[in-house]
Amino acid sequence: MANVIDPVRRHSDTTPDNIALRGADSTLTYRQLLTAAVRYSGALVSAGLSPGDRVLLAAPSVPEFVIAYMGVQAAGCVVVPVNTMSTRPEIEYVLTDAGVSLAIVWHELGPAVGDAAASLDVPVWTLTPDAPTAEVAPGSVADRELDETAAILYTSGTTGRPKGAELTVGNFLSGGEIGIECSRGSTRDRTGTALPLFHVFGQASVMMATFTGGGSLSLLARFDPIAMLDMLRRDRLTIMAGVPTMWNAMLHAADGANPQDFANLRIAISGGASLPGKVAREFESRFGCTILEGYGLTETTAFGTFNDIDRGGKIGYTGRAVPRTEVVVMDHDGVPCPPGTVGEVFVRGATVMKGYWNRPSDTAEALSTEGWLRTGDLGETDADGDLRIVDRAKDLIIRGGYNVYPSEVEEVLYSYPDIVEAAVVGVPDDYYGEEVAAVVSTAPGVELDTAQLTEWARERLSAYKIPRIVSVVDTLPKGSTGKILKRSIDRTALRDSTRPAEVHER
């Protein structure tokens, strides 16, 4: 029998006075975190919640999120974390689809959760620094089976309605153990992040790994590059986790930063999207800090592959399979691809989800009877067995019968001096089927010569890969983690506003 809160319980016994959480103006020891979570659990039970009931949680990355999250786990309920920027219709969908019994919302958020819950007669609790608790006996934590669902995390829904990935008690506990093994974490580590804890990256590979190792977790409720660097210095971070846009933003905003600021940092972890080689190289050159890239999905509790600490980061690659995990690139016939050959990435192991909530057909399509998860990502391995994610299968551009991988084109665009961010997408074209389009942003005050950019790309890319449409914008659309959202780019508008072989600016 087990519970997701077990790592907190363990360190509350062994190192009770060690700091577990650091917020903007507060700290919690492991003993204090356990006490607060168990009391929150008592409040849930007193309100009539039963093991297995689903509880929606909408809150930023603040210590109170962790207290409520672990309180839901201690009560044996299922937490359903949602994006704090979700709209009322999006919340209504999750409340209905998951059959939520209670909604918990951070007091500073807008009315979307409350309005959605009211329309469906779902009770709402407001989460504040003095959140409701109930006095319960110490150690009042539900015993659960490892295969019981601990959380339902809804995927982004790039096609169709979002699906809820069921992650189990065993998934989270294994994820924490794998994370510590990969990072060689300990009670001495100080981890910091601005990642949203409602996302699997922050929740599993950061929060669970930190608590499993017994270190401290510093939280930044909203990402800001200067605030992130301030937290790095103030809390003397040894591990920092973020997505590529965060590292890029810190690189461009860190005028006052120097290698000494990163002296305590053992590991900088990047995930969520491919890390542009230019960003990785400049970061290491400027700060003496190597960013190690990993790969995982919501459906794999954030774990899949990770670059080895001893070997260091291999730019463009996400490393080999993490412990207790198998990662294979297969062709259309399910045969493993040789090194250097692109195929679809499959994952099998301790962190692969139980399935999609109430979607047996989708589960059967994604999970084989042998336990392999079909990721939908295109990748290839090299001679060392390291994985390179080429692109999402659905993002592949087929121009005149030729395959164009957006990440390859983006890598070239990022190396152009004036470009800060880039996203490459396919747009409908009557002649070629799809045309290659690039949406880019530049540093403030920089006017991009798009004709010059096209000629520059022509020297570095095959003719069919060159973006014939270039749109310059102030900023690219991003999700809660800072990941660029290609699905939010209007392909039709790009096609209609620009003819192939032309470009336009904001």
Secondary structure by P-SEA (a helix, b strand, c coil): ccccaaaaaaaaaacccccccccccccccaaaaaaaaaaaaaaaaaacccccbbbbbbbcccaaaaaaaaaaaaacbbbbbbbccccaaaaaaaaaaacccbbbbcccccaaaaaaaaaacbbbbbbccccbbbbccccbbbbbccccccbbbbcccccccbbbbbbcaaaaaaaaaaaaaaacccccbbbbbcccccccccccccaaaaaaacbbbbbcccccaaaaaaaaaaacccbbbbcaaaaaaaaaacccccccccccccbbbbccccccaaaaaaaaaaccbbbbbbbbccccccccccccccccccccccccccccbbbbbbccccccccccbbbbbbbbcccccccccccaaaaaaacccccccccccccccccccccccccccccccccccccccaaaaaaaaaaccccccbbbbbcccccccbbbbbbbccccccccaaaaaaaaaaacccccccccbbbbccccccccccccccccccaaaaaaaccccccccc
